């Protein structure tokens, strides 16, 4: 099992249930030794850097308490390595799954992620992911030191039912360079989102810390007082109005888990057909049977939230050239908009 320890951007480590992967009881005669040196010979497929990342991330416990990377092991200590997923021997299987490639050179590739596809393997999704397809189509994709299993070439991700553009790094230099751009917020990411309700302002900004819900840990929520979660900012502008729903463009200033989905629900405009944030039922409109049937027909066109990563811009890690890519909405999303245009005219 490959044990890399820090979460990729857009995911929040340390807030899920933790599972013990390794446990060591230090011998009575053990000399005082730094934790990274102690674990280096006892953990498979690891390095001191990985162990230090693990400690910084709270994944190394001594006597049931998270320790710092410079902790010195003492006789009798009980050391646990805990991770946010259960133990499972992971073999990253290359699968011949078609990938829609927008652009490719020797350093990177731009791909279109379809709906109903998980980006990387994880608990409950070990095959059929975009990464399984990537390792089949691209040779020797690099890992970041801090990424745990199953994430070669990745510097960002999209939710399972979100469609659109992603960049894949093909070299270690490209991976590090792109990861820094995402961390420094110098990339340009714009999404099209269909939301319930008539968004009053032509443009606006949603600011509010995002963290895992205290009631349902599968979803994120907004904590406006800032005492929990991570700082998050989403800018939006209206593209098209349909009265009961609105097509907007969202520009991410930060990249938190489910950021757009949580922020828009927070301001009373959940994403159309978002089954985790309340958008998969009639939020605005009548109770008439004809209208219900119309909404159900729209829902049937896409498997989840109407959210599409339309524009992606960044500096090329080798040439320094500013690249920008734009993608068309997927067929189901476009058909929903066509239905609403017709409905609005007929109403």
Secondary structure, 3 states (H helix, E strand, C coil): CCCCCCCCCCCCCCCCCCEEEEEEECCCCCCCEEHHHHHHCCCCCCCHHHHHHHHHCCCEEECCEECCCCCEECCCCEEEEEECCCCCCCCCCCCCCCCEEEEECCCEEEEEECCCCCCCCECCECCCCHHHHHHHHCCCCCCCCCCCCCCCCECCCCCCCCEEEEEEECCHHHHHHHHHHHHHCCCEEEEEEEEECCCCCCEEEEECEEEECCCCCCCEEEECCCCCCECCEEEEEEEEECCCEEEEEEEECCCCCCHHHHHHHHCCCCECCCCCCCCCCCCCCCCCHHHHHHHHHHHCCCCCCCEEEEEEEEECCCCCCEEEEECCCCHHHHHHHHHHHHHHHHC
